Amino acid sequence: MSITQDNGKKGEQEVVALVLCPNCKKQLMLLPPNYPLCDIQCTGCQFRAQIKTANHKPSSVIRGAGWDIMEKVLKAGILPPLLILNFKWKEKGKQFQEIRFYPFVPKSHLKKYTLSPEARRANYRMFNYVNMDKLPYVTLYQKQTETD
């Protein structure tokens, strides 16, 4: 497992441990590895979401995932999945964490790109979430702690 995959898995586990379903307030659970588009679901309702973890302050661009499955979903007229962003960063001797829920990410906020021929996954088609600072969100969790 790569460092990025490991960070992503830890981020998913954090979200499940720290927040309740934004819809019904019941426990969230992880979906099986490689489940298409969604990482978690609610144990009590139909809520499902994609989770992305970023080890930096909230920003307008977030690394997405493989473009092929997203492209098929969009071509079928299905909306992009609900999105939860788990931001974690250090600043001025403090550790911060903020978990945000984005109930709607328009297609215009997905920007596709292709990895270079020299990349480990040569020519793999991916996408980023862009202009996230322009979208409404709900803060599900915030924490600030002193670091050594």
Disulfide bonds with the S-S distance in Angstrom:
none
